[in-house]
Amino acid sequence: MTISAPNPQSPALDAGPDPRRWLALALLAVAQFVVVLDASIMNIALPSISDDLGVPTEDLSWIINGYVLTFGGFLLLGGRLADLLGRRRIFVIGLVLFAAASLAGGLSATQGQLVAARAVQGLGGALLAPAALSLLTTLFPPGAERNKALGVWGAVAGSGAAAGVLLGGIITDALGWEWVLFINVPIGVVTAALAFFLIKESRVEMAGRRFDLAGAAAVTGGLSLAVYAIVGAESAGWGSTRTIALFAGAAALLALFVVIERRTAAPLVPFSIFSLRTVRGANAAMLLVGGAMFGLFFFLSIYMQQVLGYSAVETGVAQLPLAGTVVVAAGAVSPLVTRLGSKPVLLTGLVLFTAGMAWFARMPADGSYVADLLGPSLLVGLGLAATFVPLTVTAIEGVSTHQYGLASGLINTSQQIGGALGLAILAAVANTRTSNLLTSGSDPTAALTEGFQTALLVGAGLSAVAIVLVAVFAGGTPARRSSPEPALV
């Protein structure tokens, strides 16, 4: 599909820096904060949603995956649309869509309505997040100011994840789970309105561009069918006609995606970039780590509330050491990558994360926070901090300068897609184990806990495979060399 842009707008290179750029950065940071926040804040609210809407535990993962699948599936397309149609325009459209979907989600009366609203929310996030980052790069020219702005951007992303676990608990306890979604509405509307006053429009100066809407729809549809098949296989049976048909449909859509990408003039994912083994290894590792990480946060929130009896606020506070460790430790990782090289730091981070996951897999039904959760929380926090920074650097190692954006977008997409598929697989593992134990007459709480333990052990196995992939494929930046500047989404 071709879109014409007859009157391109782009900031003049000789016009000097925009005097409102720091106010604009604050606005963009608020939008990014909300997008990152929404990926973590819902986990705390899941037990309350389950009680209120009658959502079975085995279906709760769809509330997370409904958001993650569309966010990851349309992330690269969102960046292309922003370049083509106008970065501010797509940013505002994404914000409005995100706010409207949040309102619909808060008003949901059924599981289906909530999952649909979360899917539209993810689409809004996929539009606004890359547009916001593109606007940042147009506001700040390369150099010290852009580095400072990207530092603010990264800090906001980290604090959003940390704040989500606490705010999710406070809001859910004080106002109800609906307000976890309602809070996005005024923020989105005000931010969208202010964007017209603080941010100039910009777009790529080309008379016409193609964008791969068909490819984005095919890959998102295929992945959604695969997740649906995995989630439903526990009740329908892995060898049932329904499950086999769903997997066949998913495979057909993903095959169609490959055909589209190879034939279109402007593919969403140019497969030539995977000729670099560092890109292949880093993205494969991120798929696995994303799956393990999303599963951990999902099970941990439910375990604390439904097994240990924590309130939503107590659950949020209990997860602060993990989230806070990620934020604090991330600041020390960048200089370590420069001094030691990305590969040794990345391998260390993966080993710590894997060990923390295995430790969490030992959490008992009568566990205590200090004895069973605090230690692995700190270990996982350190591991994640030492994993994501060098993994992003590794993902763009050897990539041409003009493909930095593509490589960085791919690694973020891999995290989201890996999270969706991994969560579906781990939830299926946990549900199958719990159901088998209940059938044999086990105590419900013990059965639920053992299901979580089994799933987390499988998650640790995913992370262990990532260690092997990085050891074999990832070349990494050499020691005492400044690493390329990763683009953050």
N, C-alpha and C positions, 0 to 999 in steps of 0.2 A: 504494500500500500504506500502511495506517495503523497506527501503533504507539502504544499507549497508555502513558502514564507516570503512573500514579495517585499515586505518592508522590515528587514531584519534590524534588530536593535542590539547594540553591543557597546559597552562603555568604551569611550575613546581612550587610547593608551596614553595620550598626552594631556588628558584633562586633569590629572592629579588625583590623589586619593579622595574618596568621598568623605566629606566632613562628618557624615552621620554613620560612618561604618561601624563604630563601636556600639552605638545604639542598635544598629541593624544586627550586629553579632549577638547582642543580648536577646533580641527577638528570635533569631534563628536558634539560639541555644535553648530557649524555652520550648520551642517546637520539638527539638531533638530530645530534650529531657522527657517530654510527655510520651514520645514514641518508645523510648527505652524503658520508661517507667511502666508502660502498659504491658510489656513483656514479662515483668516480674510481679507486678502488683496483684494480678489475678490469682496467682497461686495461693496466696493467703486466704482469698475469699472462696476458694473451691468448696470446702465443707459447708459453708453457709449457703452457697448456691445449691448444693446437693440437697440440703434439708428443705429449702424454700421451694425449689422447682421440682423436687423429686427425681433428680438426676442420679442414676445408679453410679456407684464408684467406678465401675468399668467403663463408663461413658464420659467421665469428667475430662479425660485427656482431649476430647474434641473441643472443649472450651479454649484450651491453649492452642491446639493445632489449627483450629479454624482461623485464628489470627496469623499464626506462623507460616502456614502454607501459602496464603495469598501474599503476605509480606515478602517472603523469600522468592516466590514464583514470579512476581512482577517487579522486583527491585531493579534489575538491570533495564527493563523496559521503561520504568519510571525515570531513570537517568537520561535515556535517549529522548523521551518525550519532553523533558525539561529543556534539553539542548535545542530541540526542534521548534517547539511551540512557545517557548518563553519560560525562563526559570521561575520568575516571580509568579506567573500565571499558574503553572503546575503546582508550585508551593501552596498557593492559596486554595486551589481546587482540592489538593490533598488534605489540607487542614479542614476545610468545610466538610468533605466526605468523612474524615475521621471523627469530627464532632457530631455529625448527623448519625453516624453508625453507633457512636457511644450513647447518644440519647436513645436510639432504638434498642440498644442492648440493655440499658437500665430499665426500660419499660417492658422488657420481654416477660411473657407469662409462661413460656414453654422452653424446653431445651432446644428445640429446632430453631425458634426465633432468636435465641441468644447466640447459637453457633453461627447462624447466618449473619447476624449483626457483627460478630467478631471477624468474620471473613471480609466483610466490607471495610471494617476498621483496618484490617491488614492491608487491603488495597489502598486505602488512604495513606497509610504509613509508607507504602512502597512508592507513592508519588511524592510525598513531601520530604522524605529523608534525603534521597539523592539530590533533589532540587535545592534543598537547604545547603548541602555541602557545596554544590556548584555555585550557589550565590556567594558563599563564603570566599571561594577562590577568585571570584570576580571582584569582590570588595577589597581584598587584600592581595597586593602583588607579591610575587615570590620574594622571600627574604625574612628578616627578623619579625616583621609584623604578622606575616602569614603564619610563621611558626608559633608565635604567641597565640594567634587566633585558634590554630589547630590544637594547641595545648588546652585552651579553654574548652574547645569542642570535646576533646577526649575526657577532660575532667567531668564535664556535664554527663557524658555517656556513662562513666563509672559511677557517679553519684546518683544518677537516675536508677540504676540497678540496685544500689544500696538503699536508696530512699523507698523504693517500691515495697520491699519486705516490711518496713516499718509503717509506712503510710497505709499499706493495704490492711494491716492489722488494726490500726487506729480508726480508719474510716469504716471498716466492716463492723467493728464493735460498737462504735458511737452512732453511726447513721444507717448501717445496712450495706450489703454488698452492692446494691444498685448504685450507690454514690461513688463507688470505685470507678464507675463508668460516667456518671453524671458530671463529675468534676472536670472531665475533659471538655465539656460543652462550652462553658464560658471562656476557658483558656483558648480553645480553638477559634472561637468567634472573634475575640478581642485581638488575638495574634494575627488573624487573617486581615482584619480591618487596618491594623497598624502597619502591615506590610506595604500597603499602597502609599503610605506617607514616608516610610523609612528606607525602602528598597527600590532601586531603579530596575526596570525590566532589562533583561539581557537574553540573547539567544545566539546560536551559531550563525555566522554570516554566510548562509548558503541559500540559493534560490529554491532548492527542493531537497528533501531528505526522505528516506524510507525508514519505517520502523516496523519491528517484527511482532505485531500483535498476535498473529496466528501462532508463532513459536511460543510466546508467553502463555497463551491459553492452553496449548497442547501440553507443555511441561507441567503447568499447574494442575490441569485436569488429570493427567496421568499419575502424578504424585498423590493427589487427593484420593483417587480410586485405590491406589496401593495402600494408603493409610486406612481407608475404609475397610478394605479387605482384611488387613491385619487386625484391626480392632474387633471386627465381627467374626473372625475365624474361631475364637474361643467358644462362642455359642453355636455357630453354624457348623463348625468342624473344618479342619484344614483341608480335608479331601472332599468336601461337599461341592455340589455343582455350583452353588452360589459363590463360594470362595474362589473356585477355579475360574469362573466366568469374570469375576471382578479383577483378578490378577491378569487374566488375558486382556481385558479391556485396558488396564493400566499399561501393560506392555505394548499394546497397539498404539496408544497415545504417545508413549515415550519414543517408540520407533518413528512415529509421524513427526515428532519434534526433531529427531535427528535428520530426517529427510528434508524438513523445512529449512533447518539451519544450513544444510549443505547446498541448497538450491537458491536460497534468497540472496539478494544483492547486499543486504545489510543485516546479517544474522545477529540475533540476540547474543549468542555465544559463538564467536569464531573459533572453531575447533583447532585451528592452527596454533593457538596459544598453548594447547596441551602437549605440543611437541617438546616443551621444556619439562624435564622430569621433576624439577623442583616445584613447578606449578602443579603437576599431577600429584606429587607426594603431599604437598601442603594442603590441597583441597580435599584429598582423600582423608588425610588426618583430621581436618576440620569437620568433615562429615561425621566421623566417629566420635570426636570429642564433643561436638554439639549434641549428638544423641545422648551421650552419657550425662552431660551437664543438665540438659533439659529434664531428663528422667530423674536426676538427683533432686532438683528443686521441687519437682512435682510430688515425688513420694515423701520428701522430707516435710513439706507443709501438711500433707494429709496425716502422716505418722504422728507429728506433734499434736495435732488437734483431735484425731479420732482414736489414737492409741494412748498417748500420754495425757490427754485431757486438757491441753493448753487452750487458752482463749486465743482469739485472732491476734490481739495485741501482744500477748506473751510469745506467740509464734514469731511475730515480726521482730520483736526484741531479741529472741533467741537466735535468729538468723543474721543479726547485725555483725557479729564477729566474723562470719564468713565473708559477707559482702564488704565489710570495712577492710578486711585484710586484703582483698583484691584491689581496692582503691589505693590503699597506702603502699602496698608492695609494688604495684604497677609503676610507681614513680622511680623505684630503684632498679627496675628491670632494663630500661632503655640504656643507661650507661653501662650496664653489664653486657648487653648485646654488643655495644661498641668495643668494649675492652676484650671480651672473650670470644666474640663471634656469635651468630644467632643459633647455630646447631647445638652446642653444648648447653646453652641456657634453655632451649626448647626441650631437649631430652630430659634435663633435670626437672623442668616444670611438668612434663608428662608423667615422669616417675612419681613425683609428689602427688599429682592428681589421682593417678591410678591407686596409689597406696591409700589415699584418703577415701576413695570410693570403696575399696575393699574393707577399710575400717568401718565405714558407715554400714556395710552389709552385715555387720555383727550386732546391730542395734537390737536389743531385746524388747519383748512386750512390756516388761516392767522396768524399762531403762530410766536413767536419770540424766539430766543435761550435762553436768560436770563430768560424770564418769563415761558417758557413751556418745555425747554429741559435740562437746566443746573441742576436744582434741582433733577429731577428723574435720571439723569445720575450719580450724586454723590451717590444717594441712592442705585441704582442698583450695582454700583461699590463696595460699602461697603458690600452689600448683597452677591454678588458673591464671594468676598474674604473670607467672613465668612461662606460660604457654602462649597466650594470645598475642602479646607484643612480638616475640620472635617468630611466631607462626605467620603473622601478617607480613613481616619483613621477608621471610623465606618465600612466601607466595609471590612476591614481586622480584625476587632475585633472578637476574638474567633477562628480565622482561625489558623490551624497548621502552624508552621514556614515554612515547606516545600511547603505550598500552598500560601505563600505571593505573589509570582509572579503571580499565577493564579488569585487570588482575585483582585490584582491591575490591571491586564490586563482586567478583567471583568468590573470593574468600568469605565475604560477608553472606553471600547467597548460600554458600556451602554450609555455613553455620546454621542458618535458619532451616534449610531443607533437611540437613542432618538432624537437627533438633526435632523436627516434625516426625521423620521416619523413625528415629531412635526412640522417641517417646511412645510412638505407637507400638513398636516392638517390645519395649520394656513393660509397657502397660499390659500387653497381651501375656507376657511371661508371668507377671505378678498375678493377673486375674486367673490364669490357668492353674497356677500353684495354689492360690487361695481356694478356688472352687474344688480342687481335688481334695484338699485337706478338710473342707467343710463336709464334703460327701462322705469322708471316712469318719466323721464325728468329732473333729477337732474343735476346740474353743474358738469362737469367731475372731476375737482379738488376736489370739495366737496365730490363727490362720492368715489373717490380714497382714500381720507383721512378717510372717515367714514368706509371704508373697513378695513383700517389699524387699526383704533380704535377698531373695533369689534374683529379682530384677536388678538390684544394685550390684550384685556379683557379676551378672552379665554385662552391666555397664562398665565395670572395672575391666572386663575382658575386652570390650570395645576400645577402651583407652590403651590397653596393652598392645592391641594390634596397631594402634596409631604410633606407638613407640617404635615398632618394627618398621613401619612405613617411613617414618622420619629418618631412622638410622640408615635405611637403604637408599631412599630417594632424595632426601633433602641435602643439598650441598651447603647452603647457608652462607651468610656473609663471613669473611675472614675476621680474625681478631684485629683490634685497633684500627678499624676502618669505619668511617661514618656510614651508617646504614641508610638506604633510601627512605624517604619520608613516606610512611604508609598513609593512605587515605582512610579516614574513619567514617563509618556509616552508622 
